[in-house]
């Protein structure tokens, strides 16, 4: 993952602030990150977080981000000052809650293209439950073209019809960033 922790926290805050909290659990958050990263890849050839995505039963998950979210109950978690998991409601979903809202001044941490995708993904899935966003992720080539527990290469985004860049451009961008 190649994203400053401050920016990662702000992405989570953005999704907390701009999506329906009733449906905002871990599964939905992981899919929002997927659509954010792979949406940016499809438009501009590079992801935002550079996290490693893995094919899981409920769709692609960003492995490092998932680990950080799963560790929130630990006092020393890197996200414990940003989010908490609300287990009070007995609805089968552990809701993610933010301590602070995303504010307009936070936009300065994002490029124009990142902010555009952040807003687009939040708008599209604002009122979606985990089943809807999971189904959408299962219709994407990167999930379809990999097997359970297999890493999902960003270049597979080029197989989706809405991708504006080709596989070679995506692979080049990833190589440049990874050194």
Buried (B, 14 or more C-beta within 10 A) or exposed (E): BEBEEEBBBBBBBBBBBBBEEEBBBBBBBBBBBBBBBBBBBBBBBBBBBBBBBBBBEBBBBBBBBBBBBEBBEEEEBBBBEBBBBBEEEEEEBBBBEBEBEBEEEBBEBBEEEBBBBBBBBBEBBEEBBBEBBBEBBBEBBBBEEBEEEEEBBBBBBBEBEEBEBEBEBBBBBBEEEEE
